[in-house]
């Protein structure tokens, strides 16, 4: 059960099948995955591709690699700094919590608290934080959360995200547990009232870019793809899919959407976004939107010259829904300059984001609290504390075969008269 909890549940059936297919193809071709270009599915659920940056392995190999397996060593190398400044890794924590929740089957502690999404986050924390630190690196990781309640986009359009279902009831208590997990691993967290996590990420990424620091955004949110910089840019802003662990570069954005990253907002304004209930222009999808942006150069030029569009139906839609397209453009636009007085930044600004020193006992105590036994075992192994790999049963389970046994267990747990048994 413990092995199943961590190793099998960490990957969805789709990811298992995808990894198996890739391995079969590599076996047929007689090739292996490059250390610098691939991170196995056991790492974060897929394979990783290289970016324009070369991945140095010197620093990681100079550090202590004891207790790390081959896949984790590759991750440590992958996160090595490529210049004089450590790259800033911005994690879209709110988005990843939902992905982890839907990727994992229901899991609960003994007291009934749901923990499936927390386990997914802890696996990521272990690989983003513990692996590089123990390998001699010191990554700069920040968890960015959505603030509760409405934000400034709801003031522009009251139907913004109105089509989204309520948050699953068993996910709600896990948000605080994820924040506790980040605290246990020494990772700074940030959110800003009235703004979405995307806006906070955009602001921090812009600040770091202006400071000459590379930025990796751990997210697959298409809105954040607007931030990705061209391959020749120095420094660079790239994204990393948190499940597949594939790097999303500017070339990836162009290949997927047919426009440059800086024009992606114009495309989304025309095509709309059903996930956020951004209306766009009805009847115009991403491909048509990409062709219009390529033809006219921008959304505004397209709307101002809509009478020149040859297709009658398309022309009429652009003319009739021009105001809705402009509203949609404001909705998908990322705020890259949140005032510093409302952002809870370190005294040194964005440069001050750094991990705390590893507090082994704090991490182990949290894993104990969550009852992540296999992850605790692997973490103790990383710390070189193999002798502590014994676990106390915290459940107090007792086999019962008759009604009197149930009352006896009830009396023992309550310390008084037998409680009412709800079955």
N, C-alpha and C positions, 0 to 999 in steps of 0.2 A: 504493500500500500504506500509506503514511504517513497519507494522508487517511482511508482506510478504518479504520485503527487507532484513530483518535481520534474522528472525527465520526460514523461509522456505527456503530461498536461501542458507543458510549456509550449507545445506545438499543436496547431490545429490539424485535422486530417488533411486539409488541403496542403498545408505546409509540409507535412510528412510525405505526401505523394509527390509534391514538387521536388523535394530534396532527393527522393528515390529516383525520379526520372532524370534529374541532373547527374546523379552518380552513375546511372546506367549509361547515359550518353558519353560521359567522360571515360568510362571503362571501355566502351566500344572504340572510342577514338584513341585510346591508349595514352591519355594525358591525365595529369593531376591538377588540382587547383593551386594557383599561385598563392604563396603566403601573403603577399601584399595585395592581391586582388580579390581574395575570397575569404569569407568568414562562414564557417559551416552552419547548417541549420541548427545545430545544438547551441550555437551562440545566441542569436537573437531571432531565429526563425527563418533564415534564408541565406542568400549569398550576397556579397558586397562587391561593387565594382570600383575600380580606381577612378580618381579624379585627376585633374591636371597636376596636382601636388604629388610629389614622390614621397613614399612612406618610409621614413627612416626607421631602422631597427636598432640603432646603436644604444640609445639611452635605455630602452627597455631591457636589452640584453645585459647592460651594465648593472641593472638592479637585480633584486632577488626574485627569481622566477620559481622558487620552491613552492610547491602546492598548486601551481597553475598547470592546466592541461594545454595541449597544443592549440586548441581553438581559442582559449583565453589569452594565450601568449600573442596570437595574431591580433586580437582586439587591443591588447596593450600597445603593440606596434602601430596599429591603425590610428590610435589617438595621440601619437607622439607629436610634439610641437614641430612645425615646419619652418619657423623663423625665430627671432629673438623673443617673440611674444607667444605665450600659450594660447592656442585657439579657444574661443569661448563656445561652449556647447549649450545651446538653449533648448530645453526639453519642453515640448507642448504637453505638459502633464495632464491637463484636463482631457485633451483629445486622446492621449494614450490610455488613460484610465478606462474610457469607453471601449477602446479597442481590446484592452486586456480583459475587460468584463465579458465581451461577446466571444472572445477567443477561448476563454476558460470555462469548463463546466462548473456548476454550483459547488462551492466549497464553504465550509463553516468551521468555526472553532467549536470547542465543547459547549460553550455557553450560547451557541446559536448565532454568533456574529458572523456575517458573511465575509469571506477573505479571499475569494478567487482573484479579483482585480489587484488586491494588495500583493498577492504572490507574484503576479506578472510584473508589477512595478519593482518588487524586491529583486527579482532576477535581473532586471535591467540595471538597477542600482549596483548590484554586485559586479556586473560586468563593466559598467561605466566608471565606477568609483574604485572598488576594491582591487580589481585586476590591475589597472594602471598604477595605482598607488603602491601596491606590493611589487610591481615591476620596476619601480624607480621613477615613474612619471608623476605628474601632479596636475591632472586635467582640471579645467575650470568649468564646472557644470552648474547650471541654474535650472531649477524647476519653476515653470511659469504656469500659474493657474488662472482660470476665469474667475472674475469676481461674481458673487451671487447677485441675483436681481437683474434688472434691466440696465441697458447702457445707452449711450448717446444715439445709437442707430434706431432704437425704438422711438425716440423722439422725432426722428425724420420719417419713420414708416412704422406705424403701430402693428403691422402684420409681420414684421421682421421675425423670422423663426417661429411664427405662429403655428406652422404645420408640424412642428416637432412634438413627439409624444412626451408625456411626463417621464422624468428620470425614474428608472426602475427602483422600486422600493428597497431592494436588497443591495443596491449600489450606493444609495445615499450615505449610509454610515461609513462607507469605505473611503470617502474623500478625506475625512479627518485622519483616518488610519494611514493613508498615503502620505499626508503631511508629517505624521509621526515617523513614518519610515524614512523620509528624507532627512528629518532631524537626527534620527539614529545613525544614519550614514554620514552625517556632517555636510549635507548638501543644502545650500541656501535656496530659499523659496521666495517668490515674489508674486503679487497680484496688485491690481489697481482698481479701486472702486469706480464704476462708470465706464470701464474699458474692458474689452475682451483680451484674452491671452494673446491673440494674434497681434493686437496693437502694442502690447507690452513687448512682445518678441521683436516687432518691427522697430520699436524705439531703441531697445538695447542693441539690436543688430546694427542699426544706423550709427549709434554712438561708438560701438567697437570698430566699425568700418572706418569711421573718421579718425580713430586712434591708431589705425594701421594694423588692426588685429583681425585675423581670419575668424569666421563664424560658421559653425555647423548647427543647423536647426534640425532637431530630432522630431520630425513630423512628416506626414504625407498630405497635409491640408493644402489644397490647390490655391487657396487665397495667399498662403505664405510663399508660393512660387514666384510671386511678384517681386520678392526680395532677392532672388538669385541673380548673381552678377555674371557677366561674360567670362569666358575661360581665361582671357588675357588680362583680366582685372587683378590688381594687386592693392590691397588684400582681396580675398574672395569671401562671398557669402554663398554657401551651398546648403542643401538639405540632405537629410539621411532618413530613409524610411525606417521607422522603429521596429517593424516586424521583419521585413525582407532584408534589412540592413544594406540596402542599395543606395548609392549616392545619387542624388538628384542635382545635376549640373544644369547650366544654361542650355547646353545642347539637348539635354533630356526634355526641358520645357519646350523648346522649339519643335522637337520631334513629336511630342505629345499634343501640343496645341496649335502648332503652325504659325505662331507669332513669337516675338521676343518676350522675355520675362517682363520688361517694362511696359509692354502693350497688353499684357494678360488681363489687367483690370478693365480695359476697353472691351476686350472680347467677352469677359464675364458679364459686363453690363448689357451687352446685346443679347447674349445667349441666356442670361439669367442663371440662377442657382436654386434648384428645387430643394436642396438640403437646408438652405437658409431662408427659403421663401423669398428670394430676390426675384422680382417679376421679369426683368429684362424686356425684350420685344417678342411678343407671342409669334410663334411660327419661324423664328430664327434660332438655329442651333449653333453649336460650336464651329462646325465646318464653314457654314455660310458666314458666321461672324468673322472668322479668320480671313476669309476671302475679302470681305468688306474692309477690314482693317488694313489688309495688304494693299488694297486698291486705293483707298482714300488716305491712309496714313495714321488716322486716329478716329476715335469715336465722334468727337465734335465735328471734324471735317466731314465725316460720313453723314451726320445728321443735317449739317448745313447744306450739303449738296445731294440730299436724298432724291431730289427731282431728276438727277442724272443717272440713277440706278435703272438699268434697262428692264429688269423684270417688273411687270406691273404690280403683282401682289406684294412683292418685297418692297417696292417703292412706297406703296400705300401704307404698309405697316410701319415703315420707318417714319413717315410723315405724321401718321396718326398717333404713334406712341413715342414720339421724341422726348416728351417730358418724363415718361416712365423710364426711358433709357438713361436719361441724365440722373434721375433719382437712383437708379440701380448703380450707376457709376459711383455715386457718393457712398452707397451702402457697401460696395466691395472694396473701396479704397481703404488702405491701412493707415492708421495714424502713426507716423514715424517720429513724432515730436511731442510725446506726452510731457507736460511740464515737469521738471525735476522736483518741484515742490510737492507734487502729489504722488511721486514715485518714491517708494521706500528704498533708496539706494544707499550703499555704504558711503562713508565719509569721502573715500577716494573716488566716488562715482562708479561707473561700470568696471573700472580697473580693480575695484576692491572686492569683486566677487571671487571667492576662492573657497576651496574645501577646508573643513576643519581637519585636524590631525585625526587619524583613525582611533576611535574609542572602541576597542574590541569588546569590552564588557557591555557597553551600551547597545551595540549591534546584536550580540548574542542574546541579551535580555529581551530585545524586541522580537527576535525570531522565536524565542521561547514563548513570549506572550501570544504571538500569532500561531504557535504550534506548527511552524514550518520545519519539521524535523529533518528532512533530507537536505534542505538548504542550510540548516544549522550545521549539519554534519560536514557538508562541503566547505562551509565558511570556517569552521574550526580547523579543518585540514589546511586551508590557506594560511591561517594564523599559526600553524605549527603546533596546535593544541589538540593533537589526536587523542591524547589520554583522557580528554573530557567528553568523548563521544558517547557517553552513556546518558540515557534519557529517563527521567522519572515519569511515571504514568500520572498524568494530571486529570484523567477522566473519572477515575473512581468507579469504572464499570463493574458490575457484578451480575453474573448469570442468575436469572430467576426462572423458576419452573412452576411456581404456584402462587396464588394470590397472597398468601401470608408473607412470601419473600418480598413482594412489592411493598407491603406496609412496613416491613422491617427496614428496607432501604430508605423509604420515606422518613421513618422515625430517626434513622441514623443521620440523614442529611439535614433534617429540620431541627433536631435536638429537642423535640417536644412531641406532641401528639401527632399521629399520622396525618399527612396532608391529603386533601381530596385529589384523587388520581383522575385526570381528564380523559380517560379511555376505559 
